[in-house]
Amino acid sequence: MMCGVDGLLIRECDVDDLDRLEQCMPTRGTGAHAALLARQHSGDATYLTAWLDGEPVGSGLISWTGHRSSATSASPRRGRDWASAQRW
């Protein structure tokens, strides 16, 4: 899945993106980008990345199984929800 306009491209993360994501949006050794990509590979979620003129500028996770943490939701949700989003 891809969507883009005026130099902005939003697409599913790929394993080849991990190094560049870590350089531009550092997780300080937590491996968060790789963990979110692993959730995507398991079918549990879709990890979207936003690129502006070839540089990563944001990311978001769509969880297909609901929220994993009560801190991300005030009430149980049905279906597809944004579990996390980041912008730099």
C-alpha positions in Angstrom: 0.0 0.0 0.0 1.3 3.4 -1.0 -0.1 6.9 -0.9 1.8 10.1 -1.9 1.4 13.7 -2.7 3.8 16.7 -3.2 6.9 14.7 -2.1 5.2 13.0 0.8 4.9 9.2 0.5 3.2 7.0 3.1 3.8 3.3 2.8 4.2 0.0 4.7 7.6 -0.3 6.3 10.1 -2.7 4.8 13.2 -4.4 6.3 15.4 -2.3 4.0 14.0 0.9 5.8 15.2 0.0 9.3 18.7 1.5 9.2 17.5 4.8 7.8 14.6 4.9 10.2 17.0 4.4 13.1 19.3 7.1 11.8 16.6 9.7 11.3 14.1 8.7 14.1 16.4 7.1 16.7 14.9 4.7 19.2 18.0 4.9 21.4 18.7 1.2 21.3 15.2 -0.1 22.0 14.8 -1.7 18.6 11.3 -0.2 18.3 11.3 0.0 14.5 12.3 -3.6 14.2 9.7 -4.7 16.8 6.9 -2.9 14.9 8.1 -4.4 11.6 8.0 -7.8 13.3 4.3 -7.2 14.3 3.6 -6.3 10.6 5.3 -9.5 9.4 3.2 -11.6 11.9 0.0 -10.1 10.5 -0.8 -8.5 13.8 -0.4 -4.9 12.5 0.7 -2.6 9.7 3.6 -0.4 10.3 3.3 2.7 8.1 6.2 5.1 7.5 6.0 8.6 6.0 8.8 9.8 3.7 9.3 13.4 2.6 11.6 13.7 -0.4 13.2 10.3 0.4 13.7 11.0 4.2 11.6 9.4 6.9 9.5 12.0 8.8 7.0 9.9 10.7 5.5 6.5 11.4 2.3 4.9 12.7 1.1 1.5 13.7 -2.3 0.2 12.8 -3.1 -2.7 15.1 -5.5 -5.3 13.6 -6.0 -7.0 17.0 -6.8 -4.0 19.2 -4.7 -2.1 21.7 -2.0 -3.9 23.7 -1.9 -1.3 26.5 -4.7 0.4 28.5 -2.6 3.6 28.3 -3.4 3.9 24.5 -7.2 3.5 24.8 -9.8 4.8 27.2 -12.2 2.0 26.1 -12.1 -1.2 24.2 -12.2 -0.7 20.4 -13.6 -2.7 17.6 -11.6 -3.3 14.4 -8.8 -1.1 13.2 -7.2 1.4 15.5 -4.1 3.6 15.5 -2.0 2.2 18.4 0.9 4.6 18.1 2.1 7.4 15.9 5.3 9.4 15.8 6.3 12.6 14.0 9.7 14.2 13.8 
